[in-house]
Amino acid sequence: MFGNKEIFLKDRFGRLHNYLRISVTDRCNFSCVYCVPFKIKKLKPKNEILKIEEIYRIVKIFVDLGIRKVRITGGEPLLRKGILELIKILYTIENLEKIAITTNGSLLKNFLKEFKNLGLKDVNVSLDTLKPKKFSSITLSDRFFDVIDGIESAISYGFNIKINTVVMRNLNDDEIIDFVEFVRDKPITVRFIEYMPFSSSKDNFHKFFVSYKEIFDKISSKYPLKKLITENQTSKDYVIEGFKGKVGFITSISEKFCESCNRLRISSDGKLRTCLFGSNYIDLKKLLRDGKDEEEIKEIILNSLREKSFSRPDIEELMNRNNLIMKELGG
Protein backbone atom coordinates (compact mmCIF):
# COMPACT_ATOMS: atom_id res chain seq x y z
CA MET A 1 0.00 0.00 0.00
CA PHE A 2 2.72 2.45 1.00
CA GLY A 3 5.51 1.25 -1.29
CA ASN A 4 8.31 3.81 -1.54
CA LYS A 5 5.98 6.71 -0.89
CA GLU A 6 7.25 8.99 1.87
CA ILE A 7 4.78 9.02 4.76
CA PHE A 8 4.49 11.68 7.43
CA LEU A 9 2.98 11.05 10.83
CA LYS A 10 0.59 14.00 10.91
CA ASP A 11 -2.52 14.19 13.02
CA ARG A 12 -5.77 15.93 12.04
CA PHE A 13 -4.42 19.21 13.45
CA GLY A 14 -1.37 19.15 11.19
CA ARG A 15 1.16 18.31 13.91
CA LEU A 16 4.13 16.38 12.55
CA HIS A 17 5.35 13.51 14.76
CA ASN A 18 8.99 12.55 14.26
CA TYR A 19 10.03 11.56 17.80
CA LEU A 20 9.36 8.15 19.37
CA ARG A 21 9.96 7.25 23.02
CA ILE A 22 10.00 3.54 23.69
CA SER A 23 10.26 1.85 27.09
CA VAL A 24 12.30 -1.35 26.98
CA THR A 25 11.56 -2.58 30.52
CA ASP A 26 9.35 -1.90 33.53
CA ARG A 27 12.15 -3.00 35.86
CA CYS A 28 14.14 -0.49 37.87
CA ASN A 29 16.70 -0.62 40.67
CA PHE A 30 15.18 2.51 42.23
CA SER A 31 11.75 2.96 43.82
CA CYS A 32 11.22 6.71 43.47
CA VAL A 33 8.33 8.16 45.46
CA TYR A 34 6.50 9.57 42.41
CA CYS A 35 7.10 6.59 40.15
CA VAL A 36 6.95 3.36 42.18
CA PRO A 37 5.04 3.77 45.42
CA PHE A 38 4.93 0.85 47.84
CA LYS A 39 1.45 -0.18 46.68
CA ILE A 40 2.57 -0.71 43.06
CA LYS A 41 5.50 -3.11 43.01
CA LYS A 42 4.33 -5.87 40.67
CA LEU A 43 6.34 -6.40 37.50
CA LYS A 44 4.88 -7.66 34.27
CA PRO A 45 5.66 -11.27 33.30
CA LYS A 46 8.64 -11.53 30.95
CA ASN A 47 6.49 -12.73 28.05
CA GLU A 48 4.41 -9.54 28.20
CA ILE A 49 7.45 -7.33 27.61
CA LEU A 50 8.51 -6.59 24.03
CA LYS A 51 11.34 -8.77 22.75
CA ILE A 52 14.44 -7.15 21.26
CA GLU A 53 13.46 -8.21 17.75
CA GLU A 54 9.93 -6.84 18.28
CA ILE A 55 11.32 -3.48 19.37
CA TYR A 56 13.47 -3.42 16.25
CA ARG A 57 10.49 -4.23 14.00
CA ILE A 58 8.35 -1.56 15.66
CA VAL A 59 11.02 1.12 15.38
CA LYS A 60 11.63 0.25 11.73
CA ILE A 61 7.91 0.59 11.01
CA PHE A 62 7.83 4.00 12.67
CA VAL A 63 10.95 5.19 10.85
CA ASP A 64 9.25 4.18 7.59
CA LEU A 65 6.38 6.44 8.68
CA GLY A 66 8.63 9.43 9.40
CA ILE A 67 10.09 8.99 12.88
CA ARG A 68 13.64 10.38 12.94
CA LYS A 69 14.54 10.33 16.65
CA VAL A 70 14.13 7.47 19.12
CA ARG A 71 14.62 7.73 22.86
CA ILE A 72 15.07 4.54 24.87
CA THR A 73 13.49 4.68 28.32
CA GLY A 74 12.31 2.39 31.13
CA GLY A 75 11.99 1.56 34.06
CA GLU A 76 15.76 1.57 33.99
CA PRO A 77 16.75 0.71 30.42
CA LEU A 78 20.30 -0.30 31.37
CA LEU A 79 18.82 -3.24 33.27
CA ARG A 80 17.38 -4.62 30.05
CA LYS A 81 19.23 -7.72 28.89
CA GLY A 82 20.51 -7.11 25.36
CA ILE A 83 20.32 -3.30 25.54
CA LEU A 84 23.61 -2.85 23.66
CA GLU A 85 22.51 -5.33 21.01
CA LEU A 86 19.28 -3.38 20.62
CA ILE A 87 21.06 -0.05 20.18
CA LYS A 88 23.44 -1.64 17.67
CA ILE A 89 20.66 -2.98 15.46
CA LEU A 90 18.63 0.22 15.73
CA TYR A 91 21.58 2.06 14.22
CA THR A 92 21.23 -0.12 11.11
CA ILE A 93 17.80 1.35 10.37
CA GLU A 94 18.02 3.69 7.40
CA ASN A 95 16.75 7.25 7.99
CA LEU A 96 16.85 6.98 11.80
CA GLU A 97 18.86 10.09 12.59
CA LYS A 98 19.24 10.02 16.36
CA ILE A 99 19.09 7.52 19.23
CA ALA A 100 19.07 8.78 22.81
CA ILE A 101 18.56 7.20 26.21
CA THR A 102 17.12 8.24 29.57
CA THR A 103 18.56 6.53 32.64
CA ASN A 104 18.71 6.93 36.41
CA GLY A 105 22.49 6.98 36.00
CA SER A 106 23.38 4.31 38.54
CA LEU A 107 24.83 1.96 35.89
CA LEU A 108 25.79 4.60 33.35
CA LYS A 109 29.55 4.53 33.85
CA ASN A 110 29.64 0.85 32.89
CA PHE A 111 28.09 1.56 29.47
CA LEU A 112 29.78 4.77 28.35
CA LYS A 113 32.58 3.19 26.31
CA GLU A 114 30.12 0.94 24.46
CA PHE A 115 27.72 3.84 23.86
CA LYS A 116 30.51 5.92 22.39
CA ASN A 117 31.62 3.06 20.13
CA LEU A 118 28.05 2.57 18.91
CA GLY A 119 27.59 6.29 18.22
CA LEU A 120 25.05 7.13 20.93
CA LYS A 121 25.76 10.65 22.20
CA ASP A 122 22.62 11.90 23.96
CA VAL A 123 21.98 10.82 27.55
CA ASN A 124 19.40 12.16 29.99
CA VAL A 125 19.90 11.35 33.67
CA SER A 126 17.04 11.53 36.17
CA LEU A 127 18.32 13.09 39.41
CA ASP A 128 16.06 14.79 41.97
CA THR A 129 18.49 15.74 44.71
CA LEU A 130 22.17 16.52 45.23
CA LYS A 131 22.11 15.31 48.84
CA PRO A 132 23.02 11.64 49.45
CA LYS A 133 20.72 11.15 52.45
CA LYS A 134 17.74 12.69 50.67
CA PHE A 135 18.58 10.67 47.57
CA SER A 136 18.14 7.49 49.60
CA SER A 137 14.77 8.61 50.91
CA ILE A 138 13.48 9.55 47.43
CA THR A 139 14.80 6.50 45.54
CA LEU A 140 15.13 3.88 48.30
CA SER A 141 18.64 3.34 46.93
CA ASP A 142 22.17 4.10 48.10
CA ARG A 143 23.54 4.63 44.58
CA PHE A 144 23.90 8.43 44.76
CA PHE A 145 27.64 8.51 44.18
CA ASP A 146 27.34 6.02 41.31
CA VAL A 147 24.95 8.47 39.62
CA ILE A 148 27.23 11.45 40.17
CA ASP A 149 30.23 9.42 38.97
CA GLY A 150 28.27 8.42 35.88
CA ILE A 151 27.43 12.03 35.08
CA GLU A 152 31.02 13.18 35.55
CA SER A 153 32.35 10.31 33.42
CA ALA A 154 29.83 11.04 30.67
CA ILE A 155 30.98 14.66 30.60
CA SER A 156 34.59 13.55 30.26
CA TYR A 157 33.62 11.26 27.37
CA GLY A 158 31.98 14.21 25.61
CA PHE A 159 28.34 13.06 25.79
CA ASN A 160 25.44 15.50 25.49
CA ILE A 161 24.04 15.32 29.02
CA LYS A 162 20.77 16.60 30.44
CA ILE A 163 19.69 16.17 34.06
CA ASN A 164 15.95 15.77 34.61
CA THR A 165 14.80 16.98 38.03
CA VAL A 166 11.21 16.58 39.21
CA VAL A 167 10.58 19.43 41.64
CA MET A 168 8.55 18.50 44.76
CA ARG A 169 7.45 20.97 47.41
CA ASN A 170 9.03 20.50 50.83
CA LEU A 171 11.08 17.65 49.46
CA ASN A 172 13.63 19.05 47.02
CA ASP A 173 12.41 22.55 46.11
CA ASP A 174 15.04 23.90 48.50
CA GLU A 175 17.70 22.60 46.07
CA ILE A 176 16.63 24.51 42.98
CA ILE A 177 19.52 26.97 43.24
CA ASP A 178 21.89 24.11 44.13
CA PHE A 179 21.05 22.41 40.82
CA VAL A 180 21.66 25.66 38.95
CA GLU A 181 25.03 25.98 40.68
CA PHE A 182 25.77 22.35 39.80
CA VAL A 183 25.91 23.22 36.08
CA ARG A 184 27.94 26.41 36.51
CA ASP A 185 31.15 24.72 35.38
CA LYS A 186 29.64 21.76 33.53
CA PRO A 187 28.54 21.78 29.86
CA ILE A 188 25.18 20.15 30.64
CA THR A 189 21.57 21.22 31.03
CA VAL A 190 19.47 20.80 34.15
CA ARG A 191 15.75 20.65 33.36
CA PHE A 192 13.22 21.29 36.10
CA ILE A 193 10.09 19.20 35.55
CA GLU A 194 6.70 19.90 37.06
CA TYR A 195 5.28 17.08 39.18
CA MET A 196 2.62 15.17 37.21
CA PRO A 197 -0.48 13.29 38.42
CA PHE A 198 0.04 9.70 37.32
CA SER A 199 -1.59 6.84 39.21
CA SER A 200 1.65 6.38 41.12
CA SER A 201 1.79 10.04 42.16
CA LYS A 202 -1.66 11.65 41.95
CA ASP A 203 -2.49 11.18 45.63
CA ASN A 204 0.33 13.60 46.43
CA PHE A 205 -0.16 15.97 43.50
CA HIS A 206 -1.47 19.00 45.37
CA LYS A 207 1.00 18.38 48.17
CA PHE A 208 4.09 18.25 45.95
CA PHE A 209 3.27 20.39 42.90
CA VAL A 210 5.51 23.42 42.27
CA SER A 211 4.74 25.51 39.19
CA TYR A 212 7.23 26.49 36.53
CA LYS A 213 6.66 30.17 37.36
CA GLU A 214 7.61 29.62 40.98
CA ILE A 215 10.78 27.77 39.99
CA PHE A 216 11.63 30.37 37.36
CA ASP A 217 11.11 33.25 39.79
CA LYS A 218 13.33 31.65 42.41
CA ILE A 219 16.18 31.25 39.92
CA SER A 220 15.77 34.60 38.18
CA SER A 221 15.80 36.43 41.52
CA LYS A 222 19.44 35.38 41.82
CA TYR A 223 20.56 34.86 38.22
CA PRO A 224 19.35 36.71 35.09
CA LEU A 225 18.01 34.12 32.65
CA LYS A 226 18.35 34.67 28.90
CA LYS A 227 15.93 32.60 26.79
CA LEU A 228 17.27 30.37 24.06
CA ILE A 229 15.30 30.04 20.85
CA THR A 230 15.34 26.35 19.97
CA GLU A 231 13.30 23.90 17.92
CA ASN A 232 12.48 21.97 21.10
CA GLN A 233 9.12 23.27 22.30
CA THR A 234 8.96 20.77 25.15
CA SER A 235 11.60 22.50 27.24
CA LYS A 236 11.93 26.23 27.80
CA ASP A 237 15.72 26.66 27.84
CA TYR A 238 17.79 29.49 29.26
CA VAL A 239 21.43 30.48 29.64
CA ILE A 240 23.10 32.33 32.49
CA GLU A 241 26.04 34.58 31.73
CA GLY A 242 29.29 32.98 32.86
CA PHE A 243 27.78 29.49 33.17
CA LYS A 244 28.89 26.55 31.04
CA GLY A 245 25.61 24.78 31.66
CA LYS A 246 22.02 25.69 30.82
CA VAL A 247 18.69 25.66 32.64
CA GLY A 248 15.45 24.30 31.22
CA PHE A 249 11.83 23.99 32.33
CA ILE A 250 9.30 21.34 31.33
CA THR A 251 5.90 22.84 32.03
CA SER A 252 3.51 19.96 31.29
CA ILE A 253 1.00 21.08 33.92
CA SER A 254 0.99 24.88 34.24
CA GLU A 255 1.79 25.79 30.62
CA LYS A 256 1.00 22.84 28.39
CA PHE A 257 2.64 22.69 24.98
CA CYS A 258 0.24 20.34 23.22
CA GLU A 259 0.03 22.51 20.10
CA SER A 260 3.64 21.65 19.24
CA CYS A 261 3.67 18.01 20.35
CA ASN A 262 5.82 15.88 18.05
CA ARG A 263 6.17 12.65 20.04
CA LEU A 264 4.67 9.23 20.41
CA ARG A 265 5.21 6.74 23.23
CA ILE A 266 5.35 2.97 23.44
CA SER A 267 5.21 1.20 26.79
CA SER A 268 7.37 -1.77 27.74
CA ASP A 269 4.51 -4.13 26.88
CA GLY A 270 4.03 -2.64 23.43
CA LYS A 271 1.16 -0.20 23.87
CA LEU A 272 1.30 2.86 21.63
CA ARG A 273 -0.01 6.07 23.16
CA THR A 274 -0.27 9.22 21.10
CA CYS A 275 -0.45 11.35 24.27
CA LEU A 276 1.38 10.92 27.56
CA PHE A 277 -1.84 11.67 29.41
CA GLY A 278 -4.20 9.88 27.04
CA SER A 279 -6.24 6.84 28.02
CA ASN A 280 -6.44 5.23 24.56
CA TYR A 281 -3.77 2.97 23.14
CA ILE A 282 -2.97 0.53 20.35
CA ASP A 283 -1.49 -2.85 21.34
CA LEU A 284 1.39 -3.16 18.87
CA LYS A 285 2.74 -6.30 20.56
CA LYS A 286 -0.54 -8.11 19.92
CA LEU A 287 -0.57 -6.98 16.30
CA LEU A 288 2.93 -8.35 15.79
CA ARG A 289 2.28 -11.62 17.58
CA ASP A 290 -1.00 -12.10 15.73
CA GLY A 291 0.93 -11.99 12.48
CA LYS A 292 -0.28 -8.66 11.10
CA ASP A 293 1.96 -7.51 8.29
CA GLU A 294 3.77 -4.18 8.38
CA GLU A 295 1.40 -2.47 5.96
CA GLU A 296 -1.58 -3.32 8.15
CA ILE A 297 0.23 -2.09 11.26
CA LYS A 298 1.19 1.17 9.55
CA GLU A 299 -2.43 1.85 8.64
CA ILE A 300 -3.56 1.14 12.21
CA ILE A 301 -0.90 3.54 13.54
CA LEU A 302 -1.97 6.29 11.14
CA ASN A 303 -5.64 5.80 12.06
CA SER A 304 -4.74 6.01 15.75
CA LEU A 305 -2.86 9.26 15.20
CA ARG A 306 -5.85 10.74 13.40
CA GLU A 307 -7.83 10.29 16.62
CA LYS A 308 -5.33 12.17 18.77
CA SER A 309 -6.85 15.01 20.79
CA PHE A 310 -5.55 18.52 20.38
CA SER A 311 -4.86 18.95 24.09
CA ARG A 312 -4.43 16.87 27.21
CA PRO A 313 -7.32 16.77 29.69
CA ASP A 314 -7.56 19.31 32.49
CA ILE A 315 -5.84 18.40 35.74
CA GLU A 316 -8.95 17.41 37.68
CA GLU A 317 -9.98 15.03 34.90
CA LEU A 318 -6.48 13.58 34.88
CA MET A 319 -6.66 13.08 38.62
CA ASN A 320 -9.89 11.12 38.26
CA ARG A 321 -9.00 8.90 35.33
CA ASN A 322 -5.24 8.54 34.98
CA ASN A 323 -4.19 4.99 35.84
CA LEU A 324 -0.83 5.07 34.10
CA ILE A 325 2.27 3.98 35.96
CA MET A 326 5.32 6.00 34.95
CA LYS A 327 7.83 3.17 35.20
CA GLU A 328 5.83 1.15 32.65
CA LEU A 329 5.21 3.96 30.18
CA GLY A 330 8.64 5.53 30.40
CA GLY A 331 8.78 9.31 30.63
Phi, psi and omega per residue, in radians:
M1 nan -0.767 -3.050
F2 -1.574 -0.549 3.129
G3 0.934 -2.357 3.124
N4 -1.648 0.133 -3.129
K5 -1.158 2.302 3.132
E6 -1.306 2.207 -3.083
I7 -1.919 2.463 3.070
F8 -2.068 2.355 3.136
L9 -1.431 1.435 3.109
K10 -1.915 2.446 3.057
D11 -1.595 -3.089 -3.057
R12 -1.232 -0.141 3.107
F13 -1.763 0.095 3.086
G14 1.477 0.127 -3.135
R15 -1.356 2.227 3.133
L16 -1.532 2.257 -3.132
H17 -1.918 1.996 -3.117
N18 -2.262 0.244 -3.037
Y19 -2.290 2.122 -3.125
L20 -2.056 2.238 3.027
R21 -1.883 2.217 -3.082
I22 -2.286 2.140 3.101
S23 -1.425 2.313 -3.096
V24 -1.834 -0.094 3.098
T25 -2.880 2.657 3.007
D26 -1.749 0.080 -3.137
R27 -1.503 2.544 3.115
C28 -2.646 2.597 3.095
N29 -1.656 0.114 2.980
F30 -2.006 2.828 3.036
S31 -2.325 1.178 -3.041
C32 -1.125 2.538 -2.979
V33 -1.077 -0.523 -3.099
Y34 -1.664 -0.080 -3.036
C35 -2.027 -0.754 -3.082
V36 -2.337 1.346 3.096
P37 -1.197 2.858 -3.059
F38 -0.969 -0.547 -3.050
K39 -1.381 -0.140 -3.141
I40 -2.207 1.491 -3.093
K41 -1.979 -0.300 -2.984
K42 -1.156 2.323 3.082
L43 -1.698 2.666 3.102
K44 -1.279 2.541 3.046
P45 -0.981 2.592 -3.072
K46 -0.968 -0.645 -3.079
N47 -1.281 -0.175 3.080
E48 -1.553 -0.221 -3.137
I49 -1.551 2.467 3.122
L50 -0.990 2.375 3.036
K51 -1.355 2.793 -3.139
I52 -0.963 -0.805 -3.111
E53 -1.174 -0.516 3.091
E54 -1.248 -0.681 3.079
I55 -1.076 -0.773 3.108
Y56 -1.024 -0.828 -3.119
R57 -1.076 -0.737 -3.136
I58 -1.118 -0.822 -3.131
V59 -1.082 -0.734 3.133
K60 -1.064 -0.720 3.088
I61 -1.043 -0.790 -3.112
F62 -1.200 -0.629 3.083
V63 -1.132 -0.669 3.055
D64 -1.040 -0.514 -3.123
L65 -1.577 -0.026 3.051
G66 2.099 -0.044 3.074
I67 -1.160 2.366 -3.135
R68 -2.131 -0.298 3.106
K69 -2.255 2.366 3.079
V70 -2.175 2.282 3.029
R71 -1.964 2.245 3.113
I72 -1.596 2.220 -3.097
T73 -2.303 -2.991 3.106
G74 -2.577 -2.602 0.365
G75 0.580 -2.663 3.035
E76 -1.911 1.842 -3.017
P77 -1.077 -0.451 -3.110
L78 -1.315 -0.104 3.000
L79 -1.478 -0.241 -3.073
R80 -1.258 2.135 3.081
K81 -1.102 2.252 3.135
G82 1.535 0.248 -3.074
I83 -1.076 -0.664 3.124
L84 -1.213 -0.661 3.070
E85 -1.070 -0.740 3.134
L86 -1.065 -0.851 -3.121
I87 -1.059 -0.711 -3.138
K88 -1.050 -0.797 -3.097
I89 -1.323 -0.484 3.071
L90 -1.125 -0.585 3.126
Y91 -1.201 -0.208 3.093
T92 -1.483 -0.127 -3.094
I93 -1.361 2.075 -3.123
E94 -1.139 2.394 3.110
N95 1.416 -0.039 2.997
L96 -1.419 1.982 -2.966
E97 -1.565 -0.518 -3.077
K98 -2.578 2.398 2.988
I99 -2.102 2.309 3.124
A100 -2.307 2.954 -3.126
I101 -2.496 2.537 3.024
T102 -2.027 2.257 -3.028
T103 -2.445 2.807 3.023
N104 -1.436 -0.102 2.997
G105 1.523 -0.176 -3.024
S106 -1.182 -0.479 -3.140
L107 -1.926 0.055 -2.950
L108 -1.014 -0.761 -3.058
K109 -0.999 -0.573 -3.101
N110 -1.229 -0.286 -3.030
F111 -1.928 -0.129 -2.968
L112 -1.081 -0.739 -3.129
K113 -1.098 -0.752 3.131
E114 -1.164 -0.711 3.093
F115 -1.021 -0.810 -3.109
K116 -1.092 -0.732 3.127
N117 -1.116 -0.615 -3.136
L118 -1.335 -0.421 -3.136
G119 1.876 0.008 3.113
L120 -1.297 2.238 -3.041
K121 -2.130 -0.343 -2.987
D122 -1.864 2.047 -3.089
V123 -2.281 2.185 3.001
N124 -1.806 2.359 -3.139
V125 -2.058 2.196 3.085
S126 -1.451 2.121 -3.113
L127 -2.621 2.059 -3.003
D128 -1.862 -0.035 3.099
T129 -2.747 2.673 3.076
L130 -1.863 0.208 -3.118
K131 -1.960 2.080 -3.055
P132 -0.956 -0.759 -3.112
K133 -1.147 -0.749 3.113
K134 -1.178 -0.629 3.083
F135 -0.973 -0.767 -3.140
S136 -1.113 -0.652 -3.114
S137 -1.299 -0.525 3.127
I138 -1.374 -0.721 -2.991
T139 -1.810 -0.215 -3.000
L140 0.973 0.694 -3.131
S141 -2.473 2.674 3.100
D142 -1.893 0.497 -3.030
R143 -1.665 0.361 -3.073
F144 -0.924 -0.873 -3.049
F145 -1.254 -0.437 3.010
D146 -1.141 -0.688 3.123
V147 -1.142 -0.846 -3.136
I148 -1.080 -0.729 3.114
D149 -1.098 -0.671 3.106
G150 -1.115 -0.743 3.108
I151 -1.097 -0.833 -3.124
E152 -1.092 -0.719 3.129
S153 -1.147 -0.707 3.131
A154 -1.093 -0.680 3.080
I155 -1.067 -0.779 -3.114
S156 -1.147 -0.510 3.087
Y157 -1.380 -0.197 3.112
G158 1.546 0.356 3.108
F159 -1.273 2.700 2.983
N160 -1.471 1.923 -2.993
I161 -1.966 2.320 2.945
K162 -2.168 2.450 3.041
I163 -1.824 2.205 3.103
N164 -1.755 2.108 -3.086
T165 -2.156 1.979 3.047
V166 -1.413 2.091 -3.089
V167 -1.540 2.244 -3.098
M168 -2.269 2.199 -3.080
R169 -1.076 2.374 3.114
N170 1.087 0.256 3.059
L171 -2.132 -0.936 3.089
N172 -2.392 0.120 -3.133
D173 -1.180 -0.264 3.058
D174 -1.343 -0.081 -3.113
E175 -1.868 0.150 -3.103
I176 -0.981 -0.868 3.130
I177 -1.153 -0.612 3.105
D178 -1.039 -0.724 3.124
F179 -1.169 -0.655 3.074
V180 -1.087 -0.785 3.118
E181 -1.105 -0.547 -3.111
F182 -1.065 -0.546 -3.106
V183 -1.715 0.142 -3.131
R184 -0.955 -0.820 -3.059
D185 -1.946 0.305 -3.124
K186 -2.134 2.349 -3.115
P187 -1.417 1.020 -3.113
I188 -2.342 2.966 3.133
T189 -2.030 2.295 2.970
V190 -1.769 2.238 -3.106
R191 -2.025 2.108 3.128
F192 -1.534 2.156 -3.041
I193 -1.943 2.294 3.089
E194 -1.205 2.432 3.100
Y195 -1.073 2.332 -3.034
M196 -2.061 2.564 -3.045
P197 -1.532 1.257 2.992
F198 -1.485 2.997 -3.084
S199 -1.046 -0.517 -3.132
S200 -1.429 -0.080 -3.061
S201 -2.421 -0.131 -2.960
K202 -1.205 -0.445 3.127
D203 -1.104 -0.444 -3.112
N204 -1.867 0.202 -3.006
F205 -1.011 -0.961 -3.086
H206 -1.171 -0.442 3.114
K207 -1.279 -0.701 -3.001
F208 -1.737 -0.362 -2.960
F209 -1.092 2.295 3.024
V210 -2.237 2.193 -3.061
S211 -1.333 2.717 3.050
Y212 -0.925 -0.754 -3.103
K213 -1.059 -0.709 -3.140
E214 -1.151 -0.721 3.110
I215 -1.142 -0.798 -3.138
F216 -1.034 -0.810 -3.101
D217 -1.101 -0.656 -3.135
K218 -1.131 -0.714 -3.132
I219 -1.267 -0.817 -3.049
S220 -1.195 -0.329 3.070
S221 -1.214 -0.341 3.128
K222 -1.932 -0.630 -3.094
Y223 -2.271 2.203 3.050
P224 -1.124 2.256 -3.116
L225 -1.832 2.231 3.105
K226 -1.897 2.113 -3.044
K227 -1.237 2.407 3.034
L228 -1.655 2.413 3.040
I229 -1.651 1.949 -3.110
T230 -2.279 2.926 3.092
E231 -1.318 -0.366 -3.100
N232 -1.353 1.875 -3.131
Q233 -1.528 -0.132 -3.130
T234 -1.260 -0.715 -3.110
S235 -1.957 2.308 3.005
K236 -1.548 1.952 -2.999
D237 -1.868 2.514 -3.092
Y238 -2.407 2.698 3.013
V239 -2.019 2.729 3.070
I240 -2.143 2.240 -3.102
E241 -0.982 2.276 3.123
G242 1.553 -0.093 -3.134
F243 -1.716 2.435 3.011
K244 -1.330 -0.609 -3.092
G245 -1.559 3.041 -3.140
K246 -2.168 2.913 3.119
V247 -2.169 2.355 3.106
G248 -2.292 2.830 -3.139
F249 -2.350 2.255 3.050
I250 -1.915 1.962 -2.867
T251 -1.918 0.849 -3.024
S252 -1.003 -0.476 -3.045
I253 -1.717 -0.952 -3.004
S254 -1.431 -0.517 3.126
E255 -2.426 1.383 -3.064
K256 -1.132 2.625 -3.072
F257 -2.127 0.648 -3.072
C258 -1.048 -0.547 -3.053
E259 -1.134 -0.343 -3.133
S260 -2.002 0.282 -3.092
C261 -1.069 2.280 -3.128
N262 -2.230 0.308 -2.987
R263 -2.170 2.693 3.059
L264 -2.217 2.701 -3.085
R265 -2.280 2.472 3.065
I266 -2.193 2.222 -3.121
S267 -1.362 2.972 -3.081
S268 -1.107 -0.398 3.096
D269 -1.744 0.285 2.945
G270 1.553 0.316 -3.138
K271 -1.621 2.127 3.108
L272 -1.485 2.203 3.040
R273 -2.119 2.254 3.140
T274 -1.451 -0.203 3.098
C275 -2.449 2.379 3.117
L276 -0.967 -0.622 -3.061
F277 -1.760 0.074 -3.096
G278 -1.350 2.724 -3.140
S279 -1.746 -0.230 -3.124
N280 -1.600 2.610 3.120
Y281 -2.668 2.838 3.016
I282 -2.005 2.280 -3.118
D283 -1.528 1.597 -3.113
L284 -1.204 -0.593 3.121
K285 -1.048 -0.769 -3.141
K286 -1.115 -0.719 3.131
L287 -1.051 -0.764 3.128
L288 -1.130 -0.829 -3.054
R289 -1.278 -0.336 3.049
D290 -1.470 -0.047 3.066
G291 1.525 0.265 3.086
K292 -1.100 2.420 3.126
D293 -1.417 2.934 -3.014
E294 -1.111 -0.597 -3.137
E295 -1.145 -0.710 3.091
E296 -1.110 -0.765 -3.113
I297 -1.129 -0.703 3.113
K298 -1.047 -0.766 -3.136
E299 -1.131 -0.677 3.105
I300 -1.133 -0.712 3.106
I301 -1.081 -0.826 -3.125
L302 -1.104 -0.674 3.098
N303 -1.140 -0.678 3.118
S304 -1.112 -0.726 -3.128
L305 -1.153 -0.568 3.125
R306 -1.135 -0.388 3.140
E307 -1.593 0.004 -3.110
K308 -1.108 2.359 3.114
S309 -1.283 2.750 3.128
F310 -1.237 -0.583 -3.027
S311 -2.466 2.661 3.050
R312 -1.174 2.783 3.103
P313 -1.133 2.830 3.033
D314 -1.164 2.816 -3.012
I315 -1.026 -0.772 -3.092
E316 -1.111 -0.640 3.089
E317 -1.164 -0.702 3.081
L318 -1.047 -0.726 -3.117
M319 -1.079 -0.601 -3.075
N320 -1.426 -0.506 -2.979
R321 -2.056 -0.257 -2.978
N322 -1.333 1.950 3.125
N323 -1.945 0.294 -3.127
L324 -1.315 2.520 3.063
I325 -1.917 2.155 -2.968
M326 -1.057 -0.654 -3.071
K327 -1.183 -0.386 3.100
E328 -1.483 -0.701 -3.082
L329 -1.358 -0.700 3.134
G330 1.415 1.567 3.003
G331 0.500 nan nan
